[in-house]
């Protein structure tokens, strides 16, 4: 059971369908699903530049 390592959206905790890479407010790399991108940017998540 290694489901912890599946890419989950950092905002809604669902499996991210189109994950976008961000850093959260603790500077941790996270993924955010397409639905939550606006919310993530309001939470001061920073885009990880490719
Ligand atoms: Zn989400």
mmCIF file of the protein (N, C-alpha, C, O) and its ligand, coordinates in Angstrom:
data_MODEL
# 
_entry.id   MODEL 
# 
loop_
_entity.id 
_entity.type 
_entity.pdbx_number_of_molecules 
1 polymer     1 
2 non-polymer 1 
# 
_entity_poly.entity_id                      1 
_entity_poly.type                           'polypeptide(L)' 
_entity_poly.nstd_linkage                   no 
_entity_poly.nstd_monomer                   no 
_entity_poly.pdbx_seq_one_letter_code       
;(UNK)(UNK)(UNK)(UNK)(UNK)(UNK)(UNK)(UNK)(UNK)(UNK)(UNK)(UNK)(UNK)(UNK)(UNK)(UNK)
(UNK)(UNK)(UNK)(UNK)(UNK)(UNK)(UNK)(UNK)(UNK)(UNK)(UNK)(UNK)(UNK)(UNK)(UNK)(UNK)
(UNK)(UNK)(UNK)(UNK)(UNK)(UNK)(UNK)(UNK)(UNK)(UNK)(UNK)(UNK)(UNK)(UNK)(UNK)(UNK)
(UNK)(UNK)
;
_entity_poly.pdbx_seq_one_letter_code_can   XXXXXXXXXXXXXXXXXXXXXXXXXXXXXXXXXXXXXXXXXXXXXXXXXX 
_entity_poly.pdbx_strand_id                 A 
# 
loop_
_entity_poly_seq.entity_id 
_entity_poly_seq.num 
_entity_poly_seq.mon_id 
_entity_poly_seq.hetero 
1 1  UNK n 
1 2  UNK n 
1 3  UNK n 
1 4  UNK n 
1 5  UNK n 
1 6  UNK n 
1 7  UNK n 
1 8  UNK n 
1 9  UNK n 
1 10 UNK n 
1 11 UNK n 
1 12 UNK n 
1 13 UNK n 
1 14 UNK n 
1 15 UNK n 
1 16 UNK n 
1 17 UNK n 
1 18 UNK n 
1 19 UNK n 
1 20 UNK n 
1 21 UNK n 
1 22 UNK n 
1 23 UNK n 
1 24 UNK n 
1 25 UNK n 
1 26 UNK n 
1 27 UNK n 
1 28 UNK n 
1 29 UNK n 
1 30 UNK n 
1 31 UNK n 
1 32 UNK n 
1 33 UNK n 
1 34 UNK n 
1 35 UNK n 
1 36 UNK n 
1 37 UNK n 
1 38 UNK n 
1 39 UNK n 
1 40 UNK n 
1 41 UNK n 
1 42 UNK n 
1 43 UNK n 
1 44 UNK n 
1 45 UNK n 
1 46 UNK n 
1 47 UNK n 
1 48 UNK n 
1 49 UNK n 
1 50 UNK n 
# 
loop_
_struct_asym.id 
_struct_asym.entity_id 
A 1 
B 2 
# 
loop_
_chem_comp.id 
_chem_comp.type 
_chem_comp.mon_nstd_flag 
UNK 'L-peptide linking' . 
ZN  non-polymer         . 
# 
_pdbx_entity_nonpoly.entity_id   2 
_pdbx_entity_nonpoly.name        ? 
_pdbx_entity_nonpoly.comp_id     ZN 
# 
_pdbx_nonpoly_scheme.asym_id         B 
_pdbx_nonpoly_scheme.entity_id       2 
_pdbx_nonpoly_scheme.mon_id          ZN 
_pdbx_nonpoly_scheme.ndb_seq_num     1 
_pdbx_nonpoly_scheme.pdb_seq_num     101 
_pdbx_nonpoly_scheme.auth_seq_num    101 
_pdbx_nonpoly_scheme.pdb_mon_id      ZN 
_pdbx_nonpoly_scheme.auth_mon_id     ZN 
_pdbx_nonpoly_scheme.pdb_strand_id   A 
_pdbx_nonpoly_scheme.pdb_ins_code    . 
# 
loop_
_atom_site.group_PDB 
_atom_site.id 
_atom_site.type_symbol 
_atom_site.label_atom_id 
_atom_site.label_alt_id 
_atom_site.label_comp_id 
_atom_site.label_asym_id 
_atom_site.label_entity_id 
_atom_site.label_seq_id 
_atom_site.pdbx_PDB_ins_code 
_atom_site.Cartn_x 
_atom_site.Cartn_y 
_atom_site.Cartn_z 
_atom_site.occupancy 
_atom_site.B_iso_or_equiv 
_atom_site.pdbx_formal_charge 
_atom_site.auth_seq_id 
_atom_site.auth_comp_id 
_atom_site.auth_asym_id 
_atom_site.auth_atom_id 
_atom_site.pdbx_PDB_model_num 
ATOM   1   N  N  . UNK A 1 1  ? 0.849  -1.205 0.000   1.00 0.00 ? 1   UNK A N  1 
ATOM   2   C  CA . UNK A 1 1  ? 0.000  0.000  0.000   1.00 0.00 ? 1   UNK A CA 1 
ATOM   3   C  C  . UNK A 1 1  ? 0.876  1.243  0.000   1.00 0.00 ? 1   UNK A C  1 
ATOM   4   O  O  . UNK A 1 1  ? 1.229  1.777  1.052   1.00 0.00 ? 1   UNK A O  1 
ATOM   5   N  N  . UNK A 1 2  ? 1.212  1.683  -1.179  1.00 0.00 ? 2   UNK A N  1 
ATOM   6   C  CA . UNK A 1 2  ? 2.047  2.875  -1.281  1.00 0.00 ? 2   UNK A CA 1 
ATOM   7   C  C  . UNK A 1 2  ? 1.258  4.040  -1.846  1.00 0.00 ? 2   UNK A C  1 
ATOM   8   O  O  . UNK A 1 2  ? 1.798  4.878  -2.567  1.00 0.00 ? 2   UNK A O  1 
ATOM   9   N  N  . UNK A 1 3  ? 0.002  4.086  -1.521  1.00 0.00 ? 3   UNK A N  1 
ATOM   10  C  CA . UNK A 1 3  ? -0.851 5.118  -2.089  1.00 0.00 ? 3   UNK A CA 1 
ATOM   11  C  C  . UNK A 1 3  ? -0.429 6.516  -1.663  1.00 0.00 ? 3   UNK A C  1 
ATOM   12  O  O  . UNK A 1 3  ? -0.807 7.506  -2.289  1.00 0.00 ? 3   UNK A O  1 
ATOM   13  N  N  . UNK A 1 4  ? 0.357  6.591  -0.594  1.00 0.00 ? 4   UNK A N  1 
ATOM   14  C  CA . UNK A 1 4  ? 0.829  7.910  -0.155  1.00 0.00 ? 4   UNK A CA 1 
ATOM   15  C  C  . UNK A 1 4  ? 1.629  8.611  -1.235  1.00 0.00 ? 4   UNK A C  1 
ATOM   16  O  O  . UNK A 1 4  ? 1.697  9.840  -1.277  1.00 0.00 ? 4   UNK A O  1 
ATOM   17  N  N  . UNK A 1 5  ? 2.230  7.822  -2.104  1.00 0.00 ? 5   UNK A N  1 
ATOM   18  C  CA . UNK A 1 5  ? 3.115  8.423  -3.087  1.00 0.00 ? 5   UNK A CA 1 
ATOM   19  C  C  . UNK A 1 5  ? 2.411  8.764  -4.389  1.00 0.00 ? 5   UNK A C  1 
ATOM   20  O  O  . UNK A 1 5  ? 3.023  9.275  -5.327  1.00 0.00 ? 5   UNK A O  1 
ATOM   21  N  N  . UNK A 1 6  ? 1.129  8.478  -4.432  1.00 0.00 ? 6   UNK A N  1 
ATOM   22  C  CA . UNK A 1 6  ? 0.400  8.902  -5.624  1.00 0.00 ? 6   UNK A CA 1 
ATOM   23  C  C  . UNK A 1 6  ? 0.224  10.410 -5.597  1.00 0.00 ? 6   UNK A C  1 
ATOM   24  O  O  . UNK A 1 6  ? 0.145  11.024 -4.533  1.00 0.00 ? 6   UNK A O  1 
ATOM   25  N  N  . UNK A 1 7  ? 0.166  10.983 -6.760  1.00 0.00 ? 7   UNK A N  1 
ATOM   26  C  CA . UNK A 1 7  ? 0.059  12.436 -6.834  1.00 0.00 ? 7   UNK A CA 1 
ATOM   27  C  C  . UNK A 1 7  ? -1.338 12.864 -6.449  1.00 0.00 ? 7   UNK A C  1 
ATOM   28  O  O  . UNK A 1 7  ? -2.317 12.579 -7.138  1.00 0.00 ? 7   UNK A O  1 
ATOM   29  N  N  . UNK A 1 8  ? -1.401 13.556 -5.328  1.00 0.00 ? 8   UNK A N  1 
ATOM   30  C  CA . UNK A 1 8  ? -2.682 14.067 -4.861  1.00 0.00 ? 8   UNK A CA 1 
ATOM   31  C  C  . UNK A 1 8  ? -2.637 15.576 -4.836  1.00 0.00 ? 8   UNK A C  1 
ATOM   32  O  O  . UNK A 1 8  ? -1.610 16.186 -4.536  1.00 0.00 ? 8   UNK A O  1 
ATOM   33  N  N  . UNK A 1 9  ? -3.754 16.155 -5.153  1.00 0.00 ? 9   UNK A N  1 
ATOM   34  C  CA . UNK A 1 9  ? -3.850 17.602 -5.083  1.00 0.00 ? 9   UNK A CA 1 
ATOM   35  C  C  . UNK A 1 9  ? -3.659 18.060 -3.643  1.00 0.00 ? 9   UNK A C  1 
ATOM   36  O  O  . UNK A 1 9  ? -4.256 17.500 -2.724  1.00 0.00 ? 9   UNK A O  1 
ATOM   37  N  N  . UNK A 1 10 ? -2.830 19.074 -3.449  1.00 0.00 ? 10  UNK A N  1 
ATOM   38  C  CA . UNK A 1 10 ? -2.538 19.572 -2.108  1.00 0.00 ? 10  UNK A CA 1 
ATOM   39  C  C  . UNK A 1 10 ? -3.701 20.366 -1.524  1.00 0.00 ? 10  UNK A C  1 
ATOM   40  O  O  . UNK A 1 10 ? -3.729 20.638 -0.323  1.00 0.00 ? 10  UNK A O  1 
ATOM   41  N  N  . UNK A 1 11 ? -4.651 20.735 -2.363  1.00 0.00 ? 11  UNK A N  1 
ATOM   42  C  CA . UNK A 1 11 ? -5.768 21.548 -1.897  1.00 0.00 ? 11  UNK A CA 1 
ATOM   43  C  C  . UNK A 1 11 ? -6.971 20.672 -1.563  1.00 0.00 ? 11  UNK A C  1 
ATOM   44  O  O  . UNK A 1 11 ? -7.472 20.711 -0.440  1.00 0.00 ? 11  UNK A O  1 
ATOM   45  N  N  . UNK A 1 12 ? -7.437 19.881 -2.531  1.00 0.00 ? 12  UNK A N  1 
ATOM   46  C  CA . UNK A 1 12 ? -8.662 19.113 -2.310  1.00 0.00 ? 12  UNK A CA 1 
ATOM   47  C  C  . UNK A 1 12 ? -8.371 17.666 -1.910  1.00 0.00 ? 12  UNK A C  1 
ATOM   48  O  O  . UNK A 1 12 ? -9.294 16.923 -1.576  1.00 0.00 ? 12  UNK A O  1 
ATOM   49  N  N  . UNK A 1 13 ? -7.098 17.256 -1.940  1.00 0.00 ? 13  UNK A N  1 
ATOM   50  C  CA . UNK A 1 13 ? -6.663 15.921 -1.514  1.00 0.00 ? 13  UNK A CA 1 
ATOM   51  C  C  . UNK A 1 13 ? -7.220 14.799 -2.397  1.00 0.00 ? 13  UNK A C  1 
ATOM   52  O  O  . UNK A 1 13 ? -7.133 13.624 -2.041  1.00 0.00 ? 13  UNK A O  1 
ATOM   53  N  N  . UNK A 1 14 ? -7.776 15.156 -3.517  1.00 0.00 ? 14  UNK A N  1 
ATOM   54  C  CA . UNK A 1 14 ? -8.210 14.134 -4.461  1.00 0.00 ? 14  UNK A CA 1 
ATOM   55  C  C  . UNK A 1 14 ? -7.042 13.814 -5.391  1.00 0.00 ? 14  UNK A C  1 
ATOM   56  O  O  . UNK A 1 14 ? -6.068 14.562 -5.472  1.00 0.00 ? 14  UNK A O  1 
ATOM   57  N  N  . UNK A 1 15 ? -7.160 12.698 -6.082  1.00 0.00 ? 15  UNK A N  1 
ATOM   58  C  CA . UNK A 1 15 ? -6.147 12.377 -7.067  1.00 0.00 ? 15  UNK A CA 1 
ATOM   59  C  C  . UNK A 1 15 ? -6.164 13.462 -8.135  1.00 0.00 ? 15  UNK A C  1 
ATOM   60  O  O  . UNK A 1 15 ? -7.200 13.750 -8.733  1.00 0.00 ? 15  UNK A O  1 
ATOM   61  N  N  . UNK A 1 16 ? -5.009 14.051 -8.361  1.00 0.00 ? 16  UNK A N  1 
ATOM   62  C  CA . UNK A 1 16 ? -4.948 15.178 -9.286  1.00 0.00 ? 16  UNK A CA 1 
ATOM   63  C  C  . UNK A 1 16 ? -4.999 14.664 -10.718 1.00 0.00 ? 16  UNK A C  1 
ATOM   64  O  O  . UNK A 1 16 ? -4.176 13.848 -11.132 1.00 0.00 ? 16  UNK A O  1 
ATOM   65  N  N  . UNK A 1 17 ? -5.967 15.152 -11.453 1.00 0.00 ? 17  UNK A N  1 
ATOM   66  C  CA . UNK A 1 17 ? -6.139 14.664 -12.819 1.00 0.00 ? 17  UNK A CA 1 
ATOM   67  C  C  . UNK A 1 17 ? -5.127 15.316 -13.762 1.00 0.00 ? 17  UNK A C  1 
ATOM   68  O  O  . UNK A 1 17 ? -4.476 14.630 -14.551 1.00 0.00 ? 17  UNK A O  1 
ATOM   69  N  N  . UNK A 1 18 ? -5.001 16.612 -13.679 1.00 0.00 ? 18  UNK A N  1 
ATOM   70  C  CA . UNK A 1 18 ? -3.989 17.321 -14.473 1.00 0.00 ? 18  UNK A CA 1 
ATOM   71  C  C  . UNK A 1 18 ? -3.091 18.067 -13.509 1.00 0.00 ? 18  UNK A C  1 
ATOM   72  O  O  . UNK A 1 18 ? -3.227 19.279 -13.344 1.00 0.00 ? 18  UNK A O  1 
ATOM   73  N  N  . UNK A 1 19 ? -2.184 17.364 -12.875 1.00 0.00 ? 19  UNK A N  1 
ATOM   74  C  CA . UNK A 1 19 ? -1.413 17.995 -11.801 1.00 0.00 ? 19  UNK A CA 1 
ATOM   75  C  C  . UNK A 1 19 ? -0.527 19.121 -12.304 1.00 0.00 ? 19  UNK A C  1 
ATOM   76  O  O  . UNK A 1 19 ? 0.172  18.991 -13.308 1.00 0.00 ? 19  UNK A O  1 
ATOM   77  N  N  . UNK A 1 20 ? -0.576 20.211 -11.590 1.00 0.00 ? 20  UNK A N  1 
ATOM   78  C  CA . UNK A 1 20 ? 0.338  21.338 -11.824 1.00 0.00 ? 20  UNK A CA 1 
ATOM   79  C  C  . UNK A 1 20 ? 1.299  21.370 -10.653 1.00 0.00 ? 20  UNK A C  1 
ATOM   80  O  O  . UNK A 1 20 ? 0.912  21.131 -9.509  1.00 0.00 ? 20  UNK A O  1 
ATOM   81  N  N  . UNK A 1 21 ? 2.520  21.659 -10.939 1.00 0.00 ? 21  UNK A N  1 
ATOM   82  C  CA . UNK A 1 21 ? 3.529  21.649 -9.883  1.00 0.00 ? 21  UNK A CA 1 
ATOM   83  C  C  . UNK A 1 21 ? 3.607  23.008 -9.206  1.00 0.00 ? 21  UNK A C  1 
ATOM   84  O  O  . UNK A 1 21 ? 3.714  24.050 -9.854  1.00 0.00 ? 21  UNK A O  1 
ATOM   85  N  N  . UNK A 1 22 ? 3.551  22.959 -7.887  1.00 0.00 ? 22  UNK A N  1 
ATOM   86  C  CA . UNK A 1 22 ? 3.652  24.179 -7.087  1.00 0.00 ? 22  UNK A CA 1 
ATOM   87  C  C  . UNK A 1 22 ? 4.531  23.927 -5.875  1.00 0.00 ? 22  UNK A C  1 
ATOM   88  O  O  . UNK A 1 22 ? 4.806  22.784 -5.509  1.00 0.00 ? 22  UNK A O  1 
ATOM   89  N  N  . UNK A 1 23 ? 4.966  25.021 -5.262  1.00 0.00 ? 23  UNK A N  1 
ATOM   90  C  CA . UNK A 1 23 ? 5.505  24.952 -3.914  1.00 0.00 ? 23  UNK A CA 1 
ATOM   91  C  C  . UNK A 1 23 ? 4.454  25.517 -2.981  1.00 0.00 ? 23  UNK A C  1 
ATOM   92  O  O  . UNK A 1 23 ? 3.859  26.555 -3.270  1.00 0.00 ? 23  UNK A O  1 
ATOM   93  N  N  . UNK A 1 24 ? 4.222  24.850 -1.873  1.00 0.00 ? 24  UNK A N  1 
ATOM   94  C  CA . UNK A 1 24 ? 3.255  25.394 -0.930  1.00 0.00 ? 24  UNK A CA 1 
ATOM   95  C  C  . UNK A 1 24 ? 3.912  26.442 -0.036  1.00 0.00 ? 24  UNK A C  1 
ATOM   96  O  O  . UNK A 1 24 ? 5.073  26.802 -0.227  1.00 0.00 ? 24  UNK A O  1 
ATOM   97  N  N  . UNK A 1 25 ? 3.152  26.918 0.934   1.00 0.00 ? 25  UNK A N  1 
ATOM   98  C  CA . UNK A 1 25 ? 3.668  28.006 1.769   1.00 0.00 ? 25  UNK A CA 1 
ATOM   99  C  C  . UNK A 1 25 ? 4.783  27.554 2.719   1.00 0.00 ? 25  UNK A C  1 
ATOM   100 O  O  . UNK A 1 25 ? 5.388  28.379 3.403   1.00 0.00 ? 25  UNK A O  1 
ATOM   101 N  N  . UNK A 1 26 ? 5.052  26.241 2.759   1.00 0.00 ? 26  UNK A N  1 
ATOM   102 C  CA . UNK A 1 26 ? 6.216  25.757 3.504   1.00 0.00 ? 26  UNK A CA 1 
ATOM   103 C  C  . UNK A 1 26 ? 7.362  25.406 2.564   1.00 0.00 ? 26  UNK A C  1 
ATOM   104 O  O  . UNK A 1 26 ? 8.339  24.770 2.959   1.00 0.00 ? 26  UNK A O  1 
ATOM   105 N  N  . UNK A 1 27 ? 7.224  25.830 1.334   1.00 0.00 ? 27  UNK A N  1 
ATOM   106 C  CA . UNK A 1 27 ? 8.245  25.560 0.330   1.00 0.00 ? 27  UNK A CA 1 
ATOM   107 C  C  . UNK A 1 27 ? 8.388  24.080 0.003   1.00 0.00 ? 27  UNK A C  1 
ATOM   108 O  O  . UNK A 1 27 ? 9.440  23.629 -0.449  1.00 0.00 ? 27  UNK A O  1 
ATOM   109 N  N  . UNK A 1 28 ? 7.322  23.338 0.237   1.00 0.00 ? 28  UNK A N  1 
ATOM   110 C  CA . UNK A 1 28 ? 7.326  21.927 -0.108  1.00 0.00 ? 28  UNK A CA 1 
ATOM   111 C  C  . UNK A 1 28 ? 6.777  21.767 -1.520  1.00 0.00 ? 28  UNK A C  1 
ATOM   112 O  O  . UNK A 1 28 ? 5.799  22.420 -1.881  1.00 0.00 ? 28  UNK A O  1 
ATOM   113 N  N  . UNK A 1 29 ? 7.392  20.912 -2.314  1.00 0.00 ? 29  UNK A N  1 
ATOM   114 C  CA . UNK A 1 29 ? 6.845  20.669 -3.641  1.00 0.00 ? 29  UNK A CA 1 
ATOM   115 C  C  . UNK A 1 29 ? 5.541  19.882 -3.547  1.00 0.00 ? 29  UNK A C  1 
ATOM   116 O  O  . UNK A 1 29 ? 5.490  18.826 -2.916  1.00 0.00 ? 29  UNK A O  1 
ATOM   117 N  N  . UNK A 1 30 ? 4.511  20.391 -4.166  1.00 0.00 ? 30  UNK A N  1 
ATOM   118 C  CA . UNK A 1 30 ? 3.202  19.747 -4.144  1.00 0.00 ? 30  UNK A CA 1 
ATOM   119 C  C  . UNK A 1 30 ? 2.635  19.786 -5.550  1.00 0.00 ? 30  UNK A C  1 
ATOM   120 O  O  . UNK A 1 30 ? 3.145  20.492 -6.421  1.00 0.00 ? 30  UNK A O  1 
ATOM   121 N  N  . UNK A 1 31 ? 1.581  19.025 -5.762  1.00 0.00 ? 31  UNK A N  1 
ATOM   122 C  CA . UNK A 1 31 ? 0.844  19.152 -7.008  1.00 0.00 ? 31  UNK A CA 1 
ATOM   123 C  C  . UNK A 1 31 ? -0.559 19.661 -6.698  1.00 0.00 ? 31  UNK A C  1 
ATOM   124 O  O  . UNK A 1 31 ? -1.121 19.394 -5.636  1.00 0.00 ? 31  UNK A O  1 
ATOM   125 N  N  . UNK A 1 32 ? -1.097 20.388 -7.641  1.00 0.00 ? 32  UNK A N  1 
ATOM   126 C  CA . UNK A 1 32 ? -2.419 20.975 -7.507  1.00 0.00 ? 32  UNK A CA 1 
ATOM   127 C  C  . UNK A 1 32 ? -3.190 20.638 -8.768  1.00 0.00 ? 32  UNK A C  1 
ATOM   128 O  O  . UNK A 1 32 ? -2.685 20.811 -9.877  1.00 0.00 ? 32  UNK A O  1 
ATOM   129 N  N  . UNK A 1 33 ? -4.408 20.157 -8.600  1.00 0.00 ? 33  UNK A N  1 
ATOM   130 C  CA . UNK A 1 33 ? -5.183 19.801 -9.776  1.00 0.00 ? 33  UNK A CA 1 
ATOM   131 C  C  . UNK A 1 33 ? -5.686 21.060 -10.488 1.00 0.00 ? 33  UNK A C  1 
ATOM   132 O  O  . UNK A 1 33 ? -5.693 22.155 -9.926  1.00 0.00 ? 33  UNK A O  1 
ATOM   133 N  N  . UNK A 1 34 ? -6.098 20.873 -11.716 1.00 0.00 ? 34  UNK A N  1 
ATOM   134 C  CA . UNK A 1 34 ? -6.489 22.012 -12.540 1.00 0.00 ? 34  UNK A CA 1 
ATOM   135 C  C  . UNK A 1 34 ? -7.605 22.816 -11.885 1.00 0.00 ? 34  UNK A C  1 
ATOM   136 O  O  . UNK A 1 34 ? -7.657 24.038 -12.027 1.00 0.00 ? 34  UNK A O  1 
ATOM   137 N  N  . UNK A 1 35 ? -8.497 22.134 -11.166 1.00 0.00 ? 35  UNK A N  1 
ATOM   138 C  CA . UNK A 1 35 ? -9.627 22.819 -10.532 1.00 0.00 ? 35  UNK A CA 1 
ATOM   139 C  C  . UNK A 1 35 ? -9.190 23.741 -9.408  1.00 0.00 ? 35  UNK A C  1 
ATOM   140 O  O  . UNK A 1 35 ? -9.871 24.725 -9.115  1.00 0.00 ? 35  UNK A O  1 
ATOM   141 N  N  . UNK A 1 36 ? -8.076 23.441 -8.782  1.00 0.00 ? 36  UNK A N  1 
ATOM   142 C  CA . UNK A 1 36 ? -7.684 24.153 -7.572  1.00 0.00 ? 36  UNK A CA 1 
ATOM   143 C  C  . UNK A 1 36 ? -6.566 25.167 -7.810  1.00 0.00 ? 36  UNK A C  1 
ATOM   144 O  O  . UNK A 1 36 ? -6.051 25.755 -6.858  1.00 0.00 ? 36  UNK A O  1 
ATOM   145 N  N  . UNK A 1 37 ? -6.195 25.374 -9.050  1.00 0.00 ? 37  UNK A N  1 
ATOM   146 C  CA . UNK A 1 37 ? -5.081 26.274 -9.338  1.00 0.00 ? 37  UNK A CA 1 
ATOM   147 C  C  . UNK A 1 37 ? -5.356 27.686 -8.817  1.00 0.00 ? 37  UNK A C  1 
ATOM   148 O  O  . UNK A 1 37 ? -4.485 28.315 -8.215  1.00 0.00 ? 37  UNK A O  1 
ATOM   149 N  N  . UNK A 1 38 ? -6.554 28.166 -9.049  1.00 0.00 ? 38  UNK A N  1 
ATOM   150 C  CA . UNK A 1 38 ? -6.882 29.523 -8.585  1.00 0.00 ? 38  UNK A CA 1 
ATOM   151 C  C  . UNK A 1 38 ? -6.779 29.614 -7.071  1.00 0.00 ? 38  UNK A C  1 
ATOM   152 O  O  . UNK A 1 38 ? -6.239 30.577 -6.527  1.00 0.00 ? 38  UNK A O  1 
ATOM   153 N  N  . UNK A 1 39 ? -7.304 28.595 -6.401  1.00 0.00 ? 39  UNK A N  1 
ATOM   154 C  CA . UNK A 1 39 ? -7.241 28.557 -4.948  1.00 0.00 ? 39  UNK A CA 1 
ATOM   155 C  C  . UNK A 1 39 ? -5.784 28.510 -4.482  1.00 0.00 ? 39  UNK A C  1 
ATOM   156 O  O  . UNK A 1 39 ? -5.405 29.196 -3.533  1.00 0.00 ? 39  UNK A O  1 
ATOM   157 N  N  . UNK A 1 40 ? -4.987 27.706 -5.152  1.00 0.00 ? 40  UNK A N  1 
ATOM   158 C  CA . UNK A 1 40 ? -3.580 27.578 -4.781  1.00 0.00 ? 40  UNK A CA 1 
ATOM   159 C  C  . UNK A 1 40 ? -2.866 28.917 -4.897  1.00 0.00 ? 40  UNK A C  1 
ATOM   160 O  O  . UNK A 1 40 ? -2.049 29.270 -4.046  1.00 0.00 ? 40  UNK A O  1 
ATOM   161 N  N  . UNK A 1 41 ? -3.177 29.657 -5.951  1.00 0.00 ? 41  UNK A N  1 
ATOM   162 C  CA . UNK A 1 41 ? -2.486 30.930 -6.127  1.00 0.00 ? 41  UNK A CA 1 
ATOM   163 C  C  . UNK A 1 41 ? -2.941 31.942 -5.081  1.00 0.00 ? 41  UNK A C  1 
ATOM   164 O  O  . UNK A 1 41 ? -2.169 32.809 -4.671  1.00 0.00 ? 41  UNK A O  1 
ATOM   165 N  N  . UNK A 1 42 ? -4.188 31.831 -4.653  1.00 0.00 ? 42  UNK A N  1 
ATOM   166 C  CA . UNK A 1 42 ? -4.646 32.696 -3.558  1.00 0.00 ? 42  UNK A CA 1 
ATOM   167 C  C  . UNK A 1 42 ? -3.967 32.341 -2.253  1.00 0.00 ? 42  UNK A C  1 
ATOM   168 O  O  . UNK A 1 42 ? -3.738 33.205 -1.407  1.00 0.00 ? 42  UNK A O  1 
ATOM   169 N  N  . UNK A 1 43 ? -3.639 31.045 -2.088  1.00 0.00 ? 43  UNK A N  1 
ATOM   170 C  CA . UNK A 1 43 ? -2.940 30.596 -0.886  1.00 0.00 ? 43  UNK A CA 1 
ATOM   171 C  C  . UNK A 1 43 ? -1.447 30.873 -0.967  1.00 0.00 ? 43  UNK A C  1 
ATOM   172 O  O  . UNK A 1 43 ? -0.690 30.399 -0.120  1.00 0.00 ? 43  UNK A O  1 
ATOM   173 N  N  . UNK A 1 44 ? -1.012 31.621 -1.952  1.00 0.00 ? 44  UNK A N  1 
ATOM   174 C  CA . UNK A 1 44 ? 0.400  31.991 -2.104  1.00 0.00 ? 44  UNK A CA 1 
ATOM   175 C  C  . UNK A 1 44 ? 1.277  30.795 -2.428  1.00 0.00 ? 44  UNK A C  1 
ATOM   176 O  O  . UNK A 1 44 ? 2.470  30.790 -2.122  1.00 0.00 ? 44  UNK A O  1 
ATOM   177 N  N  . UNK A 1 45 ? 0.685  29.776 -3.051  1.00 0.00 ? 45  UNK A N  1 
ATOM   178 C  CA . UNK A 1 45 ? 1.522  28.719 -3.602  1.00 0.00 ? 45  UNK A CA 1 
ATOM   179 C  C  . UNK A 1 45 ? 2.280  29.300 -4.785  1.00 0.00 ? 45  UNK A C  1 
ATOM   180 O  O  . UNK A 1 45 ? 1.762  30.152 -5.507  1.00 0.00 ? 45  UNK A O  1 
ATOM   181 N  N  . UNK A 1 46 ? 3.482  28.847 -4.977  1.00 0.00 ? 46  UNK A N  1 
ATOM   182 C  CA . UNK A 1 46 ? 4.285  29.380 -6.067  1.00 0.00 ? 46  UNK A CA 1 
ATOM   183 C  C  . UNK A 1 46 ? 4.490  28.317 -7.129  1.00 0.00 ? 46  UNK A C  1 
ATOM   184 O  O  . UNK A 1 46 ? 4.762  27.154 -6.830  1.00 0.00 ? 46  UNK A O  1 
ATOM   185 N  N  . UNK A 1 47 ? 4.356  28.734 -8.349  1.00 0.00 ? 47  UNK A N  1 
ATOM   186 C  CA . UNK A 1 47 ? 4.571  27.811 -9.463  1.00 0.00 ? 47  UNK A CA 1 
ATOM   187 C  C  . UNK A 1 47 ? 6.015  27.346 -9.489  1.00 0.00 ? 47  UNK A C  1 
ATOM   188 O  O  . UNK A 1 47 ? 6.947  28.123 -9.280  1.00 0.00 ? 47  UNK A O  1 
ATOM   189 N  N  . UNK A 1 48 ? 6.174  26.064 -9.749  1.00 0.00 ? 48  UNK A N  1 
ATOM   190 C  CA . UNK A 1 48 ? 7.513  25.552 -9.976  1.00 0.00 ? 48  UNK A CA 1 
ATOM   191 C  C  . UNK A 1 48 ? 7.823  25.718 -11.450 1.00 0.00 ? 48  UNK A C  1 
ATOM   192 O  O  . UNK A 1 48 ? 7.197  25.083 -12.299 1.00 0.00 ? 48  UNK A O  1 
ATOM   193 N  N  . UNK A 1 49 ? 8.755  26.540 -11.744 1.00 0.00 ? 49  UNK A N  1 
ATOM   194 C  CA . UNK A 1 49 ? 9.088  26.743 -13.153 1.00 0.00 ? 49  UNK A CA 1 
ATOM   195 C  C  . UNK A 1 49 ? 9.802  25.500 -13.684 1.00 0.00 ? 49  UNK A C  1 
ATOM   196 O  O  . UNK A 1 49 ? 10.609 24.882 -12.990 1.00 0.00 ? 49  UNK A O  1 
ATOM   197 N  N  . UNK A 1 50 ? 9.489  25.157 -14.908 1.00 0.00 ? 50  UNK A N  1 
ATOM   198 C  CA . UNK A 1 50 ? 10.022 23.931 -15.491 1.00 0.00 ? 50  UNK A CA 1 
ATOM   199 C  C  . UNK A 1 50 ? 11.538 24.028 -15.703 1.00 0.00 ? 50  UNK A C  1 
ATOM   200 O  O  . UNK A 1 50 ? 12.156 23.080 -16.188 1.00 0.00 ? 50  UNK A O  1 
HETATM 201 ZN ZN . ZN  B 2 .  ? -7.635 19.974 -6.239  1.00 0.00 ? 101 ZN  A ZN 1 
# 
